[in-house]
Amino acid sequence: MWRRKIRPSEPVRLLVRHADAGLRSEWRGSDEWRGLTDAGHGQAGAIVRMVGDLQVERILSSPSLRCRQTVVPLALARDLDVEPYWQLGVSAAAEDLVALLVDPETESAVVCTHRETLQALFEHLAGTYGMVAEAVEPMEKPAVWVLRGTVGEEQAARLEYLGSAAALAV
């Protein structure tokens, strides 16, 4: 039987900083291929519990291996694909990420990216729209925020810090 998906009353997107991938300075190779540590894999699994029953229809990720690995357990649990987006890369401009976040196609999406990208996004949102993100520093791995509403619309969007899945990792 066909069922129509029920959307929440307001658009919701989950913003995730990738799980632990060790120190960049200790990695020998392209930073795009730096994967998660054992602790990071545990943190990635904890994101599934942290997200709980929140509606997730898509999973978007930076092309970096560590970001993709962070959301794979959630993708498996929800039977979804991990979709890489250059707008979530470590050197992406905040304006490009905002354009992705206002796209109606990203409603109910999990968006996994990097500390630098999230910090640039939060600074842009504060400067342009007056939005303030809770618990920006220190930005723990893997930190999770809920973006409620649509950026740039009359009724202001809100950022809510859910915490870090590190405490839930086993």
PyMOL commands that set and color helices and strands:
alter all, ss='L'
color gray80, all
select helices_A, chain A and resi 24-26+31-33+38-51+65-78+86-88+94-102+104-106+115-129+165-168
alter helices_A, ss='H'
color red, helices_A
select strands_A, chain A and resi 12-17+58-61+82-84+109-113+143-148+158-164
alter strands_A, ss='S'
color yellow, strands_A
deselect
rebuild
show_as cartoon
